[in-house]
Amino acid sequence: MRLKLVWVIGLLLILAGAGLIGMYIVQVWQVLKASDQSIIFWYLPIAFLGLLAIMAGSISIAWVKQQRQNINKKQSKGNQDDTTT
């Protein structure tokens, strides 16, 4: 149950990060022809926050995958021990 929750949170972090980066791109696109383009600089932390969210989400999904592999290894090892006796 906990692994599924961490997986869902990781997926939501990736989606939120993609949304933040998308929002930054839209804002930059809107001010490209404007005389004041300082938004490109001042909104840059939003893009960095999006990158951090994507990285955190990817790490959490990778962690869940690793935990599931460990569980499967323990279960298969347990089944082999039971059948050999």
N, C-alpha and C positions, 0 to 999 in steps of 0.2 A: 504493500500500500504506500509506503513511504517513497519507494523508488518511482512509482507512478506519479506521485505528487512532485517530486524533484524534476522528473522528465517534463511534466506539464509546465512547471515554472520556467524551466530552461527554454522550452518552446515559446512561451510568452515573452521571455526576455529577448529572444532572437527577433520575434515579430515587433516588439516595441522598439528595439534598436534599429531595425529596418525602417520603421515608421519615422523615427527621429531623423535618420539620415535623409529619408525622402522629404521630410518637412524642410530640412536645411536646403536641399537641392531646389525645391520649389521656391523658397524665399530668395535664394541666389538668382534663380532664373528670372524672378520678377524685377529685381533691381539691376540687372545687367546693363540696361540702357538708361538708368537714372543717373542724375548728376552726383548724388550722394550714394556711394557704394559701401559705406562703412558697415552695413548690415552683414556683408560677407565676412568681415573680421569679427564683429561682435556676436554673431550667431555660431561661430566656429565651435564653442564649447558644446553646443547641442549635437553637432556631428560627432565630436569626441565621446560624448555620453552615449550616443548610439553605438559607436564602435565598442565601447566598454560593455554595453549591454549584450551585444552580439557575442563578444568573447566570453562573458560570464555564462550566457546561455549555452554556448558550445561546450564549455568546460563541464557544465552540469550534465548535459546529455552524454558526453563522453564518460563521465564518472558513472552514470547509471548503466551505460553499456558495459563498463568494466565490472561493476558489481554483479550484473546479471550473468556475465561470463564466469565469474568466481562461483556464483551459486550453482550454475550448471556443472562446473567442474567438480564441486563438492558432491553434488547429487550423483553424478556418474561414477565418481570414485566410491561413494557409499554403496551403489548398486553392484559394483564389481566385487567389493569386499564381501557382500552378502551372498553372492552366487558362488564364490570360490570355496566356501566352507562346507 
